[in-house]
């Protein structure tokens, strides 16, 4: 019975080192890490390797539910599949995930918590869209400012005559 960790960051420029360190400190013997992968995609390379490695009696440890599932449906399907395979799922930040998913009560708890996690994600997205729309209405556009003072300098060409 091994404790296997899984970490993920959505963008290539992000660093998953803190997730990895937390998982190792919590006792993971191996941590699989995906870089630049969306949690809405189920066939992430290291996620698939992690799932292949897990055996009945193992524990899959994650930092948070959104590391493995970007939607309520994916979360519920994943947790139920792990339960069917005899794999325990535990989260460093969400202790409610450490439930017996083979029972009706365990499945209900997971469904409720997945719905709450999805609500959190949707709320963040909605607030971001609302903030961007307000900024646009005020004449602000995101991104780097346009540089208008730059002038091309002629290049010096050296010739050997």
BALO-533553 format. One line per field, with one value per residue: z, x, y of N, C-alpha, C in turn; residue number from 1. Coordinates in steps of 0.02 Angstrom, whole numbers. Example, Ala and Ser with C-alpha at 12.3 -4.5 7.8 and 13.67 -1.06 7.14 Angstrom:
BEGIN
n_Z	[390	354]
n_X	[660	642]
n_Y	[-284	-112]
ca_Z	[390	357]
ca_X	[615	684]
ca_Y	[-225	-53]
c_Z	[390	394]
c_X	[660	645]
c_Y	[-165	2]
k	[1	2]
This chain:
BEGIN
n_Z	[0	-55	-46	-161	-249	-337	-436	-517	-635	-723	-820	-919	-873	-738	-577	-507	-391	-254	-229	-253	-153	-36	-48	-44	85	157	146	24	-85	-217	-337	-463	-594	-690	-812	-874	-907	-924	-802	-851	-949	-971	-1010	-970	-976	-860	-767	-819	-812	-674	-635	-694	-615	-488	-368	-294	-126	-118	-87	-158	-156	-157	-177	-185	-238	-363	-432	-493	-558	-660	-672	-598	-639	-690	-571	-488	-564	-568	-431	-395	-481	-431	-304	-340	-385	-269	-216	-108	-90	-44	15	41	76	87	193	194	85	118	128	136	-15	-57	4	12	85	83	-55	-74	2	-68	-191	-152	-107	-224	-300	-228	-246	-384	-390	-328	-425	-536	-484	-466	-601	-651	-576	-623	-760	-745	-685	-788	-889	-830	-820	-957	-991	-931	-1011	-1002	-1054	-1045	-1027	-1090	-1103	-1255	-1346	-1411	-1441	-1490	-1610	-1761	-1784	-1904	-1973	-1964	-2093	-2119	-2234	-2315	-2415]
n_X	[42	41	73	31	63	-15	8	-31	-16	-91	-32	115	214	195	244	252	317	290	171	216	315	237	159	257	307	197	203	205	269	296	272	170	173	92	121	57	-71	-244	-372	-489	-468	-457	-359	-224	-47	41	-58	-126	-21	-7	-133	-120	-21	-74	-137	-253	-287	-192	-159	-213	-149	-187	-168	-280	-451	-474	-358	-364	-486	-584	-717	-878	-937	-826	-753	-839	-851	-716	-684	-775	-732	-603	-639	-707	-599	-534	-452	-396	-437	-364	-353	-248	-298	-433	-514	-634	-637	-583	-662	-763	-796	-866	-985	-1159	-1176	-1046	-1031	-1130	-1081	-964	-1020	-1089	-983	-908	-996	-993	-859	-861	-949	-869	-766	-841	-892	-777	-738	-850	-842	-719	-748	-847	-771	-679	-766	-818	-699	-672	-783	-747	-650	-529	-408	-348	-183	-16	42	34	177	220	320	434	563	625	795	919	1014	1187	1289	1427	1558	1676	1796]
n_Y	[-59	98	275	387	536	673	813	970	1101	1235	1315	1329	1418	1419	1355	1199	1162	1191	1122	992	979	990	874	772	796	759	624	555	433	441	567	623	740	860	983	1134	1087	1071	1048	1007	921	751	662	689	678	637	615	505	412	407	354	228	174	162	47	-73	-31	68	244	393	549	719	897	979	961	1020	998	875	871	970	994	965	845	771	761	684	565	524	506	407	304	281	235	116	44	20	116	239	410	560	728	867	991	978	895	827	744	624	499	349	293	185	171	223	344	398	419	515	621	652	692	808	888	899	974	1093	1129	1150	1257	1354	1369	1413	1532	1609	1623	1693	1812	1860	1882	1981	2084	2111	2154	2270	2346	2364	2441	2557	2601	2540	2425	2263	2189	2219	2388	2481	2523	2673	2761	2709	2702	2643	2609	2644	2511	2479	2432	2337	2326	2228	2287]
ca_Z	[0	-64	-50	-223	-255	-403	-437	-584	-646	-787	-869	-922	-834	-667	-547	-462	-339	-187	-224	-249	-87	14	-55	-18	157	184	145	-43	-107	-287	-356	-535	-603	-758	-823	-929	-924	-895	-764	-888	-996	-930	-1033	-956	-977	-795	-734	-844	-782	-604	-631	-711	-561	-428	-358	-237	-61	-121	-74	-203	-118	-198	-136	-186	-287	-429	-465	-534	-593	-672	-671	-549	-669	-691	-502	-464	-601	-547	-362	-396	-512	-383	-254	-369	-391	-203	-205	-64	-112	10	-5	94	96	90	230	180	31	146	147	104	-72	-73	38	-13	120	56	-123	-68	27	-124	-239	-124	-106	-293	-321	-196	-281	-449	-376	-316	-489	-576	-454	-484	-673	-658	-549	-669	-819	-724	-676	-854	-924	-799	-841	-1027	-993	-907	-1060	-988	-1090	-1012	-1065	-1087	-1140	-1322	-1348	-1472	-1450	-1517	-1680	-1787	-1798	-1962	-1957	-1997	-2129	-2130	-2293	-2324	-2485]
ca_X	[0	84	41	53	39	-25	7	-43	-22	-126	9	185	256	183	290	216	363	260	125	257	347	184	139	312	309	140	216	201	331	304	226	163	161	76	133	20	-127	-308	-405	-549	-446	-445	-302	-160	4	61	-118	-136	32	-25	-189	-94	23	-114	-162	-299	-254	-152	-191	-195	-150	-187	-171	-350	-492	-468	-297	-379	-550	-605	-790	-912	-946	-761	-736	-880	-831	-649	-686	-811	-689	-551	-672	-719	-534	-507	-400	-418	-419	-360	-333	-214	-336	-505	-518	-697	-628	-560	-722	-770	-840	-902	-1050	-1203	-1162	-983	-1043	-1169	-1036	-920	-1061	-1102	-920	-890	-1040	-968	-797	-880	-977	-813	-734	-887	-896	-714	-743	-901	-814	-667	-782	-880	-719	-653	-818	-819	-638	-682	-832	-712	-599	-466	-399	-295	-122	38	28	64	232	212	376	492	578	676	859	950	1068	1250	1314	1499	1578	1748	1812]
ca_Y	[0	157	341	417	604	702	887	996	1173	1246	1350	1309	1463	1408	1308	1154	1140	1194	1065	931	978	975	804	731	805	723	553	524	401	461	620	634	812	884	1055	1163	1044	1091	995	987	869	692	622	722	625	610	591	437	370	401	307	161	152	149	-21	-76	-20	129	309	448	611	779	958	1001	926	1051	974	816	876	1039	1000	922	779	737	745	628	505	505	481	342	254	264	193	49	10	9	166	292	477	608	795	904	1051	962	833	792	695	561	462	284	303	124	174	276	407	423	444	576	674	670	729	874	926	914	1029	1154	1146	1177	1324	1399	1383	1453	1599	1644	1640	1746	1875	1883	1910	2043	2134	2129	2193	2336	2381	2384	2496	2617	2618	2505	2363	2225	2174	2267	2449	2487	2571	2712	2807	2672	2716	2597	2639	2612	2465	2492	2373	2340	2289	2219	2302]
c_Z	[0	-64	-109	-228	-327	-396	-509	-583	-716	-841	-863	-877	-759	-641	-496	-402	-269	-177	-213	-179	-32	12	-28	58	192	178	78	-62	-179	-301	-431	-544	-677	-760	-882	-953	-888	-857	-797	-941	-954	-951	-1027	-948	-909	-755	-755	-816	-708	-595	-646	-653	-499	-427	-299	-171	-59	-103	-125	-163	-166	-151	-130	-243	-358	-466	-510	-576	-599	-675	-619	-576	-670	-620	-477	-498	-577	-477	-358	-427	-465	-328	-278	-373	-323	-185	-163	-92	-51	-15	54	119	104	126	218	125	57	174	110	47	-93	-40	7	20	94	-13	-120	-45	-30	-176	-215	-126	-176	-319	-291	-230	-349	-441	-365	-381	-532	-550	-470	-557	-683	-633	-594	-731	-803	-716	-741	-893	-895	-820	-913	-1032	-969	-953	-1048	-1025	-1057	-1057	-1057	-1126	-1207	-1319	-1414	-1486	-1480	-1590	-1702	-1802	-1860	-1940	-1996	-2031	-2141	-2190	-2294	-2397	-2499]
c_X	[44	41	72	23	29	-31	-3	-44	-51	-82	81	230	246	230	252	258	331	210	164	288	296	166	194	317	253	148	212	269	347	252	228	143	147	86	90	-38	-190	-339	-470	-533	-428	-385	-236	-107	22	0	-132	-84	17	-80	-166	-54	-16	-142	-211	-260	-210	-194	-166	-203	-144	-187	-243	-386	-484	-404	-313	-442	-572	-680	-818	-918	-881	-742	-774	-859	-763	-650	-721	-768	-633	-579	-684	-655	-502	-450	-430	-394	-418	-331	-301	-256	-411	-514	-582	-691	-608	-619	-723	-820	-876	-971	-1093	-1189	-1097	-992	-1082	-1124	-991	-959	-1074	-1039	-897	-932	-1015	-903	-812	-909	-921	-779	-777	-893	-834	-717	-792	-874	-760	-698	-814	-828	-690	-703	-822	-758	-645	-730	-801	-655	-532	-465	-341	-235	-71	20	65	119	228	272	437	501	633	739	889	1007	1131	1274	1388	1517	1654	1764	1885]
c_Y	[62	220	376	487	625	778	909	1071	1183	1277	1329	1352	1456	1353	1264	1132	1141	1137	1000	924	960	901	757	736	767	647	519	495	420	514	628	707	826	960	1078	1121	1067	1032	973	934	808	651	659	668	595	586	519	389	357	349	236	132	131	78	-21	-71	41	190	359	512	670	839	982	966	954	1031	914	824	949	1049	951	851	739	717	684	563	479	473	414	287	233	219	122	9	-2	57	223	359	522	674	831	963	1038	895	794	740	627	522	395	290	239	123	229	344	438	452	510	634	698	712	800	917	943	972	1095	1176	1177	1247	1374	1418	1428	1525	1640	1667	1698	1813	1903	1915	1977	2099	2157	2172	2264	2377	2405	2443	2562	2636	2585	2439	2327	2215	2229	2330	2450	2540	2608	2757	2773	2689	2668	2636	2605	2567	2485	2428	2383	2297	2283	2230	2292]
k	[1	2	3	4	5	6	7	8	9	10	11	12	13	14	15	16	17	18	19	20	21	22	23	24	25	26	27	28	29	30	31	32	33	34	35	36	37	38	39	40	41	42	43	44	45	46	47	48	49	50	51	52	53	54	55	56	57	58	59	60	61	62	63	64	65	66	67	68	69	70	71	72	73	74	75	76	77	78	79	80	81	82	83	84	85	86	87	88	89	90	91	92	93	94	95	96	97	98	99	100	101	102	103	104	105	106	107	108	109	110	111	112	113	114	115	116	117	118	119	120	121	122	123	124	125	126	127	128	129	130	131	132	133	134	135	136	137	138	139	140	141	142	143	144	145	146	147	148	149	150	151	152	153	154	155	156	157	158	159	160	161]
